[in-house]
Amino acid sequence: MNDRRSRAKRAAGIAFRVLNVAAIGGALWWFVRGIDVAALGRALERATPWLLVVALLLNVFSQYVSAEGWRIMLGSRHPVPRGRLLRYEFSAQAASAISPGRAGELIRLWFLKRDDVPVATTGALIWLEKLFGALGLAILVTPVPWLLDGVPGVVSGCIAVFAAFMVVQLGVLIVIARRGRTERLPKFLGGVVGGMYSLREPRRVVAMLGVMLVGEAADVAGAAVVLHALGIRLPVAAAILTLFLIDFANMLPVAPGHFGTFEVGALYALNLMHVLPSSALAFALLFHVQQNLPQVVVGLPLELPLLVGRRRLREVADTPAERGPEPVEHSPPDR
């Protein structure tokens, strides 16, 4: 019976992924079917190189901000040097950019376990990092329907639901973290609740939210700089909406590095703002590179120890007593 259920669950997962791939492939074809390749080439050639370098540096700054967020969440209970957390951040993002699934989170679990951080605690903090990042994006995107003309009602509705869900989720987790009695819970759940100890301190919650808001603002700035490099003159609100729709599309688990979903989100956003298809695709490609290139270049060499220690990595992921929670992917720190 258990084998049958396992096979059915696996088949359902494969079917869900195939449907996602088909949907994203169809959407991508819809947007690129009439694009003039020569016009795309000209748009890429016109890109201002020094602005693209600035965009890459903004991505590096965003990784530093994420590492600072981890330092705040870990606190004095699990002190890890800032430089080491930055290396972990680059390594995790690089793994997510080139591998399917959640390889980045597994690498982070493995690295932090070497620093005596329990796997359940790291898993809980991965969840919180994604939640705070989504809240930062929600703060930025909520006013956009009032600042930008032509935003469809369905997009405005998605923004409102997204923001409300993140706020409610944070409130529920704060209540659980403060009132949950871990001694009455199974070991795994107790470890998860205990791992959210940072939510018991209002100052740390505010600091974490502020740091992640800065990180999301850096990503918005990166999008705005890439748009400007291509000569696409749009207000900052347009860059915020574009980032939101990219993250929204990236919720679908399709390919490593969010290939396909990333481009669909960007093309849909710029189509709403009547940007030429060739220029929109040029932006989608360059912004995708901006979001992944620094992590891959810096992070891959830092993952060399894992090429020797894959077995230990799998042991961390399969530890029944400490396995972390399945992180909820609201918005890719790993775009």
Order of alpha helices (4+ residues) and beta strands (2+ residues): alpha-alpha-alpha-alpha-alpha-alpha-alpha-alpha-alpha-alpha-alpha-alpha-alpha-alpha-alpha
